[in-house]
Amino acid sequence: MARQDLLSRISINPEICHGQACVRGTRIMVSIVLDCLAAGMSYEEIIEEYPSLAPDDIRAAIAYGAALAQEQTFPLNSPLS
């Protein structure tokens, strides 16, 4: 899946989770997914804990974190949901 396709799975809406980046259609914040990965959880363990996630959602969270680490800005459509 292309990077832009992955990033389209991430949503930022000021009315959901205080505007924190979430996996689209959920209230699961990208930071939670990244924390799970940092703690050594496998994709399967994360999906078991958060069954509404798919493997591509986890990859999307990684892509979003990588984009932030590159200190790039991405134009966002308003409002994203």
PDB file of N, CA, C and O in Angstrom:
ATOM      1  N   MET A   1       0.853  -1.177   0.000  1.00  0.00           N
ATOM      2  CA  MET A   1       0.000   0.000   0.000  1.00  0.00           C
ATOM      3  C   MET A   1       0.897   1.239   0.000  1.00  0.00           C
ATOM      4  O   MET A   1       1.865   1.309   0.757  1.00  0.00           O
ATOM      5  N   ALA A   2       0.578   2.193  -0.835  1.00  0.00           N
ATOM      6  CA  ALA A   2       1.363   3.420  -0.957  1.00  0.00           C
ATOM      7  C   ALA A   2       1.237   4.267   0.308  1.00  0.00           C
ATOM      8  O   ALA A   2       0.247   4.196   1.036  1.00  0.00           O
ATOM      9  N   ARG A   3       2.261   5.059   0.539  1.00  0.00           N
ATOM     10  CA  ARG A   3       2.302   5.895   1.743  1.00  0.00           C
ATOM     11  C   ARG A   3       1.060   6.780   1.869  1.00  0.00           C
ATOM     12  O   ARG A   3       0.475   6.869   2.949  1.00  0.00           O
ATOM     13  N   GLN A   4       0.657   7.425   0.794  1.00  0.00           N
ATOM     14  CA  GLN A   4      -0.503   8.313   0.861  1.00  0.00           C
ATOM     15  C   GLN A   4      -1.773   7.530   1.176  1.00  0.00           C
ATOM     16  O   GLN A   4      -2.650   8.021   1.888  1.00  0.00           O
ATOM     17  N   ASP A   5      -1.869   6.322   0.650  1.00  0.00           N
ATOM     18  CA  ASP A   5      -3.015   5.464   0.972  1.00  0.00           C
ATOM     19  C   ASP A   5      -3.025   5.120   2.456  1.00  0.00           C
ATOM     20  O   ASP A   5      -4.076   5.115   3.096  1.00  0.00           O
ATOM     21  N   LEU A   6      -1.842   4.831   2.997  1.00  0.00           N
ATOM     22  CA  LEU A   6      -1.756   4.556   4.436  1.00  0.00           C
ATOM     23  C   LEU A   6      -2.165   5.786   5.244  1.00  0.00           C
ATOM     24  O   LEU A   6      -2.942   5.684   6.194  1.00  0.00           O
ATOM     25  N   LEU A   7      -1.639   6.941   4.862  1.00  0.00           N
ATOM     26  CA  LEU A   7      -1.941   8.153   5.620  1.00  0.00           C
ATOM     27  C   LEU A   7      -3.420   8.524   5.548  1.00  0.00           C
ATOM     28  O   LEU A   7      -3.936   9.202   6.436  1.00  0.00           O
ATOM     29  N   SER A   8      -4.092   8.086   4.504  1.00  0.00           N
ATOM     30  CA  SER A   8      -5.532   8.369   4.414  1.00  0.00           C
ATOM     31  C   SER A   8      -6.327   7.600   5.470  1.00  0.00           C
ATOM     32  O   SER A   8      -7.504   7.883   5.691  1.00  0.00           O
ATOM     33  N   ARG A   9      -5.690   6.636   6.114  1.00  0.00           N
ATOM     34  CA  ARG A   9      -6.340   5.866   7.167  1.00  0.00           C
ATOM     35  C   ARG A   9      -6.258   6.582   8.519  1.00  0.00           C
ATOM     36  O   ARG A   9      -6.807   6.102   9.511  1.00  0.00           O
ATOM     37  N   ILE A  10      -5.576   7.722   8.557  1.00  0.00           N
ATOM     38  CA  ILE A  10      -5.423   8.498   9.786  1.00  0.00           C
ATOM     39  C   ILE A  10      -6.348   9.704   9.731  1.00  0.00           C
ATOM     40  O   ILE A  10      -6.473  10.356   8.695  1.00  0.00           O
ATOM     41  N   SER A  11      -6.989   9.992  10.845  1.00  0.00           N
ATOM     42  CA  SER A  11      -7.963  11.076  10.923  1.00  0.00           C
ATOM     43  C   SER A  11      -7.577  12.034  12.038  1.00  0.00           C
ATOM     44  O   SER A  11      -7.126  11.624  13.108  1.00  0.00           O
ATOM     45  N   ILE A  12      -7.763  13.320  11.764  1.00  0.00           N
ATOM     46  CA  ILE A  12      -7.561  14.344  12.793  1.00  0.00           C
ATOM     47  C   ILE A  12      -8.811  15.214  12.806  1.00  0.00           C
ATOM     48  O   ILE A  12      -9.134  15.892  11.830  1.00  0.00           O
ATOM     49  N   ASN A  13      -9.499  15.174  13.933  1.00  0.00           N
ATOM     50  CA  ASN A  13     -10.747  15.924  14.078  1.00  0.00           C
ATOM     51  C   ASN A  13     -10.747  16.537  15.471  1.00  0.00           C
ATOM     52  O   ASN A  13     -10.642  15.806  16.455  1.00  0.00           O
ATOM     53  N   PRO A  14     -10.862  17.864  15.585  1.00  0.00           N
ATOM     54  CA  PRO A  14     -10.814  18.503  16.899  1.00  0.00           C
ATOM     55  C   PRO A  14     -11.892  18.001  17.862  1.00  0.00           C
ATOM     56  O   PRO A  14     -11.770  18.176  19.074  1.00  0.00           O
ATOM     57  N   GLU A  15     -12.930  17.385  17.334  1.00  0.00           N
ATOM     58  CA  GLU A  15     -14.012  16.908  18.194  1.00  0.00           C
ATOM     59  C   GLU A  15     -13.851  15.451  18.613  1.00  0.00           C
ATOM     60  O   GLU A  15     -14.676  14.926  19.360  1.00  0.00           O
ATOM     61  N   ILE A  16     -12.808  14.804  18.141  1.00  0.00           N
ATOM     62  CA  ILE A  16     -12.547  13.408  18.499  1.00  0.00           C
ATOM     63  C   ILE A  16     -11.170  13.319  19.141  1.00  0.00           C
ATOM     64  O   ILE A  16     -10.172  13.729  18.548  1.00  0.00           O
ATOM     65  N   CYS A  17     -11.122  12.786  20.345  1.00  0.00           N
ATOM     66  CA  CYS A  17      -9.862  12.586  21.081  1.00  0.00           C
ATOM     67  C   CYS A  17      -9.042  13.877  21.155  1.00  0.00           C
ATOM     68  O   CYS A  17      -7.817  13.854  21.028  1.00  0.00           O
ATOM     69  N   HIS A  18      -9.726  14.990  21.360  1.00  0.00           N
ATOM     70  CA  HIS A  18      -9.081  16.302  21.524  1.00  0.00           C
ATOM     71  C   HIS A  18      -8.173  16.664  20.354  1.00  0.00           C
ATOM     72  O   HIS A  18      -7.168  17.353  20.528  1.00  0.00           O
ATOM     73  N   GLY A  19      -8.533  16.196  19.160  1.00  0.00           N
ATOM     74  CA  GLY A  19      -7.764  16.543  17.967  1.00  0.00           C
ATOM     75  C   GLY A  19      -6.519  15.723  17.751  1.00  0.00           C
ATOM     76  O   GLY A  19      -5.734  16.026  16.852  1.00  0.00           O
ATOM     77  N   GLN A  20      -6.313  14.687  18.553  1.00  0.00           N
ATOM     78  CA  GLN A  20      -5.151  13.827  18.360  1.00  0.00           C
ATOM     79  C   GLN A  20      -5.375  12.940  17.136  1.00  0.00           C
ATOM     80  O   GLN A  20      -6.512  12.585  16.826  1.00  0.00           O
ATOM     81  N   ALA A  21      -4.315  12.590  16.453  1.00  0.00           N
ATOM     82  CA  ALA A  21      -4.400  11.717  15.286  1.00  0.00           C
ATOM     83  C   ALA A  21      -4.905  10.343  15.719  1.00  0.00           C
ATOM     84  O   ALA A  21      -4.377   9.734  16.649  1.00  0.00           O
ATOM     85  N   CYS A  22      -5.942   9.870  15.023  1.00  0.00           N
ATOM     86  CA  CYS A  22      -6.553   8.568  15.317  1.00  0.00           C
ATOM     87  C   CYS A  22      -6.641   7.749  14.042  1.00  0.00           C
ATOM     88  O   CYS A  22      -6.580   8.277  12.931  1.00  0.00           O
ATOM     89  N   VAL A  23      -6.785   6.449  14.233  1.00  0.00           N
ATOM     90  CA  VAL A  23      -7.085   5.590  13.102  1.00  0.00           C
ATOM     91  C   VAL A  23      -8.506   5.928  12.677  1.00  0.00           C
ATOM     92  O   VAL A  23      -9.423   5.930  13.498  1.00  0.00           O
ATOM     93  N   ARG A  24      -8.684   6.213  11.395  1.00  0.00           N
ATOM     94  CA  ARG A  24      -9.983   6.642  10.854  1.00  0.00           C
ATOM     95  C   ARG A  24     -11.088   5.670  11.254  1.00  0.00           C
ATOM     96  O   ARG A  24     -10.939   4.451  11.165  1.00  0.00           O
ATOM     97  N   GLY A  25     -12.202   6.251  11.698  1.00  0.00           N
ATOM     98  CA  GLY A  25     -13.360   5.451  12.074  1.00  0.00           C
ATOM     99  C   GLY A  25     -13.289   4.860  13.466  1.00  0.00           C
ATOM    100  O   GLY A  25     -14.175   4.108  13.871  1.00  0.00           O
ATOM    101  N   THR A  26     -12.228   5.197  14.210  1.00  0.00           N
ATOM    102  CA  THR A  26     -12.086   4.703  15.583  1.00  0.00           C
ATOM    103  C   THR A  26     -11.705   5.875  16.481  1.00  0.00           C
ATOM    104  O   THR A  26     -11.499   6.995  16.015  1.00  0.00           O
ATOM    105  N   ARG A  27     -11.620   5.597  17.740  1.00  0.00           N
ATOM    106  CA  ARG A  27     -11.075   6.554  18.703  1.00  0.00           C
ATOM    107  C   ARG A  27      -9.738   6.032  19.248  1.00  0.00           C
ATOM    108  O   ARG A  27      -9.340   6.339  20.371  1.00  0.00           O
ATOM    109  N   ILE A  28      -9.072   5.244  18.426  1.00  0.00           N
ATOM    110  CA  ILE A  28      -7.768   4.688  18.796  1.00  0.00           C
ATOM    111  C   ILE A  28      -6.697   5.630  18.261  1.00  0.00           C
ATOM    112  O   ILE A  28      -6.513   5.768  17.052  1.00  0.00           O
ATOM    113  N   MET A  29      -6.000   6.271  19.187  1.00  0.00           N
ATOM    114  CA  MET A  29      -4.998   7.261  18.795  1.00  0.00           C
ATOM    115  C   MET A  29      -3.749   6.587  18.222  1.00  0.00           C
ATOM    116  O   MET A  29      -3.350   5.504  18.649  1.00  0.00           O
ATOM    117  N   VAL A  30      -3.158   7.251  17.261  1.00  0.00           N
ATOM    118  CA  VAL A  30      -1.911   6.779  16.661  1.00  0.00           C
ATOM    119  C   VAL A  30      -0.867   6.560  17.745  1.00  0.00           C
ATOM    120  O   VAL A  30      -0.115   5.587  17.697  1.00  0.00           O
ATOM    121  N   SER A  31      -0.817   7.444  18.707  1.00  0.00           N
ATOM    122  CA  SER A  31       0.185   7.312  19.774  1.00  0.00           C
ATOM    123  C   SER A  31       0.019   6.010  20.551  1.00  0.00           C
ATOM    124  O   SER A  31       1.009   5.432  20.997  1.00  0.00           O
ATOM    125  N   ILE A  32      -1.208   5.542  20.719  1.00  0.00           N
ATOM    126  CA  ILE A  32      -1.426   4.267  21.413  1.00  0.00           C
ATOM    127  C   ILE A  32      -0.854   3.118  20.594  1.00  0.00           C
ATOM    128  O   ILE A  32      -0.190   2.233  21.133  1.00  0.00           O
ATOM    129  N   VAL A  33      -1.112   3.136  19.306  1.00  0.00           N
ATOM    130  CA  VAL A  33      -0.589   2.080  18.428  1.00  0.00           C
ATOM    131  C   VAL A  33       0.942   2.099  18.456  1.00  0.00           C
ATOM    132  O   VAL A  33       1.574   1.047  18.556  1.00  0.00           O
ATOM    133  N   LEU A  34       1.534   3.284  18.368  1.00  0.00           N
ATOM    134  CA  LEU A  34       2.997   3.382  18.389  1.00  0.00           C
ATOM    135  C   LEU A  34       3.563   2.950  19.736  1.00  0.00           C
ATOM    136  O   LEU A  34       4.611   2.305  19.788  1.00  0.00           O
ATOM    137  N   ASP A  35       2.882   3.297  20.827  1.00  0.00           N
ATOM    138  CA  ASP A  35       3.313   2.843  22.155  1.00  0.00           C
ATOM    139  C   ASP A  35       3.275   1.324  22.256  1.00  0.00           C
ATOM    140  O   ASP A  35       4.176   0.715  22.832  1.00  0.00           O
ATOM    141  N   CYS A  36       2.245   0.718  21.704  1.00  0.00           N
ATOM    142  CA  CYS A  36       2.147  -0.746  21.716  1.00  0.00           C
ATOM    143  C   CYS A  36       3.321  -1.366  20.960  1.00  0.00           C
ATOM    144  O   CYS A  36       3.935  -2.325  21.428  1.00  0.00           O
ATOM    145  N   LEU A  37       3.625  -0.812  19.795  1.00  0.00           N
ATOM    146  CA  LEU A  37       4.761  -1.314  19.018  1.00  0.00           C
ATOM    147  C   LEU A  37       6.071  -1.112  19.775  1.00  0.00           C
ATOM    148  O   LEU A  37       6.928  -1.996  19.787  1.00  0.00           O
ATOM    149  N   ALA A  38       6.223   0.040  20.400  1.00  0.00           N
ATOM    150  CA  ALA A  38       7.447   0.328  21.153  1.00  0.00           C
ATOM    151  C   ALA A  38       7.601  -0.623  22.337  1.00  0.00           C
ATOM    152  O   ALA A  38       8.717  -0.937  22.751  1.00  0.00           O
ATOM    153  N   ALA A  39       6.481  -1.072  22.873  1.00  0.00           N
ATOM    154  CA  ALA A  39       6.501  -2.009  23.995  1.00  0.00           C
ATOM    155  C   ALA A  39       6.781  -3.439  23.544  1.00  0.00           C
ATOM    156  O   ALA A  39       6.889  -4.347  24.368  1.00  0.00           O
ATOM    157  N   GLY A  40       6.898  -3.635  22.221  1.00  0.00           N
ATOM    158  CA  GLY A  40       7.244  -4.940  21.696  1.00  0.00           C
ATOM    159  C   GLY A  40       6.052  -5.802  21.308  1.00  0.00           C
ATOM    160  O   GLY A  40       6.214  -6.983  21.001  1.00  0.00           O
ATOM    161  N   MET A  41       4.864  -5.223  21.319  1.00  0.00           N
ATOM    162  CA  MET A  41       3.686  -5.994  20.922  1.00  0.00           C
ATOM    163  C   MET A  41       3.728  -6.270  19.424  1.00  0.00           C
ATOM    164  O   MET A  41       4.156  -5.429  18.635  1.00  0.00           O
ATOM    165  N   SER A  42       3.278  -7.456  19.051  1.00  0.00           N
ATOM    166  CA  SER A  42       3.183  -7.809  17.631  1.00  0.00           C
ATOM    167  C   SER A  42       1.893  -7.235  17.058  1.00  0.00           C
ATOM    168  O   SER A  42       1.010  -6.796  17.795  1.00  0.00           O
ATOM    169  N   TYR A  43       1.798  -7.245  15.731  1.00  0.00           N
ATOM    170  CA  TYR A  43       0.557  -6.813  15.089  1.00  0.00           C
ATOM    171  C   TYR A  43      -0.614  -7.624  15.638  1.00  0.00           C
ATOM    172  O   TYR A  43      -1.675  -7.077  15.935  1.00  0.00           O
ATOM    173  N   GLU A  44      -0.409  -8.930  15.768  1.00  0.00           N
ATOM    174  CA  GLU A  44      -1.483  -9.804  16.234  1.00  0.00           C
ATOM    175  C   GLU A  44      -1.926  -9.434  17.649  1.00  0.00           C
ATOM    176  O   GLU A  44      -3.121  -9.428  17.943  1.00  0.00           O
ATOM    177  N   GLU A  45      -0.968  -9.126  18.523  1.00  0.00           N
ATOM    178  CA  GLU A  45      -1.308  -8.737  19.895  1.00  0.00           C
ATOM    179  C   GLU A  45      -2.071  -7.414  19.929  1.00  0.00           C
ATOM    180  O   GLU A  45      -3.019  -7.252  20.697  1.00  0.00           O
ATOM    181  N   ILE A  46      -1.648  -6.480  19.093  1.00  0.00           N
ATOM    182  CA  ILE A  46      -2.337  -5.181  19.046  1.00  0.00           C
ATOM    183  C   ILE A  46      -3.766  -5.367  18.552  1.00  0.00           C
ATOM    184  O   ILE A  46      -4.699  -4.794  19.115  1.00  0.00           O
ATOM    185  N   ILE A  47      -3.939  -6.161  17.511  1.00  0.00           N
ATOM    186  CA  ILE A  47      -5.274  -6.398  16.973  1.00  0.00           C
ATOM    187  C   ILE A  47      -6.137  -7.155  17.982  1.00  0.00           C
ATOM    188  O   ILE A  47      -7.344  -6.925  18.054  1.00  0.00           O
ATOM    189  N   GLU A  48      -5.541  -8.043  18.751  1.00  0.00           N
ATOM    190  CA  GLU A  48      -6.292  -8.739  19.804  1.00  0.00           C
ATOM    191  C   GLU A  48      -6.770  -7.743  20.861  1.00  0.00           C
ATOM    192  O   GLU A  48      -7.890  -7.851  21.362  1.00  0.00           O
ATOM    193  N   GLU A  49      -5.927  -6.784  21.194  1.00  0.00           N
ATOM    194  CA  GLU A  49      -6.278  -5.758  22.186  1.00  0.00           C
ATOM    195  C   GLU A  49      -7.272  -4.747  21.612  1.00  0.00           C
ATOM    196  O   GLU A  49      -8.158  -4.269  22.321  1.00  0.00           O
ATOM    197  N   TYR A  50      -7.122  -4.425  20.334  1.00  0.00           N
ATOM    198  CA  TYR A  50      -7.971  -3.436  19.658  1.00  0.00           C
ATOM    199  C   TYR A  50      -8.528  -4.085  18.384  1.00  0.00           C
ATOM    200  O   TYR A  50      -8.015  -3.844  17.291  1.00  0.00           O
ATOM    201  N   PRO A  51      -9.573  -4.906  18.521  1.00  0.00           N
ATOM    202  CA  PRO A  51     -10.051  -5.697  17.382  1.00  0.00           C
ATOM    203  C   PRO A  51     -10.590  -4.897  16.198  1.00  0.00           C
ATOM    204  O   PRO A  51     -10.764  -5.455  15.114  1.00  0.00           O
ATOM    205  N   SER A  52     -10.856  -3.619  16.379  1.00  0.00           N
ATOM    206  CA  SER A  52     -11.329  -2.822  15.238  1.00  0.00           C
ATOM    207  C   SER A  52     -10.184  -2.420  14.303  1.00  0.00           C
ATOM    208  O   SER A  52     -10.427  -1.859  13.234  1.00  0.00           O
ATOM    209  N   LEU A  53      -8.946  -2.702  14.697  1.00  0.00           N
ATOM    210  CA  LEU A  53      -7.796  -2.376  13.852  1.00  0.00           C
ATOM    211  C   LEU A  53      -7.506  -3.497  12.867  1.00  0.00           C
ATOM    212  O   LEU A  53      -7.763  -4.672  13.131  1.00  0.00           O
ATOM    213  N   ALA A  54      -6.962  -3.098  11.727  1.00  0.00           N
ATOM    214  CA  ALA A  54      -6.467  -4.029  10.713  1.00  0.00           C
ATOM    215  C   ALA A  54      -4.953  -3.817  10.593  1.00  0.00           C
ATOM    216  O   ALA A  54      -4.443  -2.773  11.002  1.00  0.00           O
ATOM    217  N   PRO A  55      -4.239  -4.787  10.044  1.00  0.00           N
ATOM    218  CA  PRO A  55      -2.794  -4.607   9.877  1.00  0.00           C
ATOM    219  C   PRO A  55      -2.428  -3.313   9.146  1.00  0.00           C
ATOM    220  O   PRO A  55      -1.443  -2.666   9.504  1.00  0.00           O
ATOM    221  N   ASP A  56      -3.199  -2.926   8.132  1.00  0.00           N
ATOM    222  CA  ASP A  56      -2.898  -1.681   7.427  1.00  0.00           C
ATOM    223  C   ASP A  56      -3.077  -0.454   8.326  1.00  0.00           C
ATOM    224  O   ASP A  56      -2.425   0.565   8.101  1.00  0.00           O
ATOM    225  N   ASP A  57      -3.942  -0.531   9.332  1.00  0.00           N
ATOM    226  CA  ASP A  57      -4.082   0.573  10.278  1.00  0.00           C
ATOM    227  C   ASP A  57      -2.807   0.742  11.097  1.00  0.00           C
ATOM    228  O   ASP A  57      -2.384   1.862  11.383  1.00  0.00           O
ATOM    229  N   ILE A  58      -2.208  -0.366  11.466  1.00  0.00           N
ATOM    230  CA  ILE A  58      -0.951  -0.314  12.228  1.00  0.00           C
ATOM    231  C   ILE A  58       0.151   0.259  11.349  1.00  0.00           C
ATOM    232  O   ILE A  58       0.932   1.098  11.797  1.00  0.00           O
ATOM    233  N   ARG A  59       0.217  -0.188  10.104  1.00  0.00           N
ATOM    234  CA  ARG A  59       1.200   0.379   9.171  1.00  0.00           C
ATOM    235  C   ARG A  59       0.942   1.868   8.954  1.00  0.00           C
ATOM    236  O   ARG A  59       1.886   2.644   8.804  1.00  0.00           O
ATOM    237  N   ALA A  60      -0.322   2.269   8.936  1.00  0.00           N
ATOM    238  CA  ALA A  60      -0.656   3.687   8.787  1.00  0.00           C
ATOM    239  C   ALA A  60      -0.138   4.498   9.964  1.00  0.00           C
ATOM    240  O   ALA A  60       0.376   5.602   9.780  1.00  0.00           O
ATOM    241  N   ALA A  61      -0.267   3.964  11.164  1.00  0.00           N
ATOM    242  CA  ALA A  61       0.247   4.655  12.351  1.00  0.00           C
ATOM    243  C   ALA A  61       1.764   4.810  12.260  1.00  0.00           C
ATOM    244  O   ALA A  61       2.308   5.855  12.619  1.00  0.00           O
ATOM    245  N   ILE A  62       2.432   3.782  11.786  1.00  0.00           N
ATOM    246  CA  ILE A  62       3.895   3.857  11.611  1.00  0.00           C
ATOM    247  C   ILE A  62       4.240   4.912  10.565  1.00  0.00           C
ATOM    248  O   ILE A  62       5.157   5.708  10.767  1.00  0.00           O
ATOM    249  N   ALA A  63       3.518   4.921   9.460  1.00  0.00           N
ATOM    250  CA  ALA A  63       3.779   5.909   8.406  1.00  0.00           C
ATOM    251  C   ALA A  63       3.558   7.323   8.920  1.00  0.00           C
ATOM    252  O   ALA A  63       4.325   8.230   8.597  1.00  0.00           O
ATOM    253  N   TYR A  64       2.515   7.518   9.717  1.00  0.00           N
ATOM    254  CA  TYR A  64       2.242   8.842  10.275  1.00  0.00           C
ATOM    255  C   TYR A  64       3.378   9.260  11.221  1.00  0.00           C
ATOM    256  O   TYR A  64       3.852  10.395  11.162  1.00  0.00           O
ATOM    257  N   GLY A  65       3.803   8.352  12.078  1.00  0.00           N
ATOM    258  CA  GLY A  65       4.918   8.652  12.981  1.00  0.00           C
ATOM    259  C   GLY A  65       6.194   8.965  12.226  1.00  0.00           C
ATOM    260  O   GLY A  65       6.947   9.859  12.613  1.00  0.00           O
ATOM    261  N   ALA A  66       6.440   8.228  11.145  1.00  0.00           N
ATOM    262  CA  ALA A  66       7.632   8.481  10.330  1.00  0.00           C
ATOM    263  C   ALA A  66       7.555   9.855   9.688  1.00  0.00           C
ATOM    264  O   ALA A  66       8.554  10.571   9.621  1.00  0.00           O
ATOM    265  N   ALA A  67       6.368  10.225   9.216  1.00  0.00           N
ATOM    266  CA  ALA A  67       6.202  11.550   8.609  1.00  0.00           C
ATOM    267  C   ALA A  67       6.482  12.647   9.634  1.00  0.00           C
ATOM    268  O   ALA A  67       7.127  13.647   9.318  1.00  0.00           O
ATOM    269  N   LEU A  68       5.999  12.459  10.852  1.00  0.00           N
ATOM    270  CA  LEU A  68       6.269  13.460  11.893  1.00  0.00           C
ATOM    271  C   LEU A  68       7.761  13.533  12.217  1.00  0.00           C
ATOM    272  O   LEU A  68       8.301  14.614  12.453  1.00  0.00           O
ATOM    273  N   ALA A  69       8.411  12.385  12.224  1.00  0.00           N
ATOM    274  CA  ALA A  69       9.840  12.357  12.533  1.00  0.00           C
ATOM    275  C   ALA A  69      10.660  13.059  11.453  1.00  0.00           C
ATOM    276  O   ALA A  69      11.764  13.533  11.721  1.00  0.00           O
ATOM    277  N   GLN A  70      10.125  13.125  10.239  1.00  0.00           N
ATOM    278  CA  GLN A  70      10.813  13.824   9.151  1.00  0.00           C
ATOM    279  C   GLN A  70      10.554  15.318   9.199  1.00  0.00           C
ATOM    280  O   GLN A  70      11.092  16.076   8.391  1.00  0.00           O
ATOM    281  N   GLU A  71       9.729  15.739  10.148  1.00  0.00           N
ATOM    282  CA  GLU A  71       9.390  17.150  10.339  1.00  0.00           C
ATOM    283  C   GLU A  71       8.824  17.786   9.072  1.00  0.00           C
ATOM    284  O   GLU A  71       9.122  18.934   8.741  1.00  0.00           O
ATOM    285  N   GLN A  72       8.008  17.016   8.385  1.00  0.00           N
ATOM    286  CA  GLN A  72       7.301  17.548   7.226  1.00  0.00           C
ATOM    287  C   GLN A  72       5.898  17.924   7.656  1.00  0.00           C
ATOM    288  O   GLN A  72       5.358  17.382   8.620  1.00  0.00           O
ATOM    289  N   THR A  73       5.329  18.847   6.934  1.00  0.00           N
ATOM    290  CA  THR A  73       3.933  19.177   7.195  1.00  0.00           C
ATOM    291  C   THR A  73       3.086  18.648   6.058  1.00  0.00           C
ATOM    292  O   THR A  73       3.512  18.624   4.903  1.00  0.00           O
ATOM    293  N   PHE A  74       1.892  18.229   6.394  1.00  0.00           N
ATOM    294  CA  PHE A  74       0.967  17.705   5.415  1.00  0.00           C
ATOM    295  C   PHE A  74      -0.307  18.517   5.472  1.00  0.00           C
ATOM    296  O   PHE A  74      -0.897  18.666   6.542  1.00  0.00           O
ATOM    297  N   PRO A  75      -0.743  19.047   4.341  1.00  0.00           N
ATOM    298  CA  PRO A  75      -2.014  19.786   4.352  1.00  0.00           C
ATOM    299  C   PRO A  75      -3.142  18.840   4.718  1.00  0.00           C
ATOM    300  O   PRO A  75      -3.220  17.720   4.214  1.00  0.00           O
ATOM    301  N   LEU A  76      -4.012  19.304   5.600  1.00  0.00           N
ATOM    302  CA  LEU A  76      -5.139  18.504   6.035  1.00  0.00           C
ATOM    303  C   LEU A  76      -6.420  19.118   5.536  1.00  0.00           C
ATOM    304  O   LEU A  76      -6.594  20.335   5.600  1.00  0.00           O
ATOM    305  N   ASN A  77      -7.310  18.302   5.044  1.00  0.00           N
ATOM    306  CA  ASN A  77      -8.632  18.770   4.671  1.00  0.00           C
ATOM    307  C   ASN A  77      -9.418  19.008   5.943  1.00  0.00           C
ATOM    308  O   ASN A  77      -9.276  18.253   6.905  1.00  0.00           O
ATOM    309  N   SER A  78     -10.235  20.029   5.968  1.00  0.00           N
ATOM    310  CA  SER A  78     -11.019  20.318   7.170  1.00  0.00           C
ATOM    311  C   SER A  78     -12.476  20.063   6.924  1.00  0.00           C
ATOM    312  O   SER A  78     -12.966  20.360   5.834  1.00  0.00           O
ATOM    313  N   PRO A  79     -13.172  19.545   7.852  1.00  0.00           N
ATOM    314  CA  PRO A  79     -12.637  18.764   8.970  1.00  0.00           C
ATOM    315  C   PRO A  79     -12.455  17.314   8.548  1.00  0.00           C
ATOM    316  O   PRO A  79     -13.234  16.783   7.756  1.00  0.00           O
ATOM    317  N   LEU A  80     -11.434  16.690   9.078  1.00  0.00           N
ATOM    318  CA  LEU A  80     -11.229  15.259   8.817  1.00  0.00           C
ATOM    319  C   LEU A  80     -12.015  14.476   9.844  1.00  0.00           C
ATOM    320  O   LEU A  80     -12.114  14.882  11.002  1.00  0.00           O
ATOM    321  N   SER A  81     -12.553  13.399   9.442  1.00  0.00           N
ATOM    322  CA  SER A  81     -13.269  12.523  10.388  1.00  0.00           C
ATOM    323  C   SER A  81     -13.082  11.093  10.010  1.00  0.00           C
ATOM    324  O   SER A  81     -13.605  10.204  10.682  1.00  0.00           O
TER     325      SER A  81
END
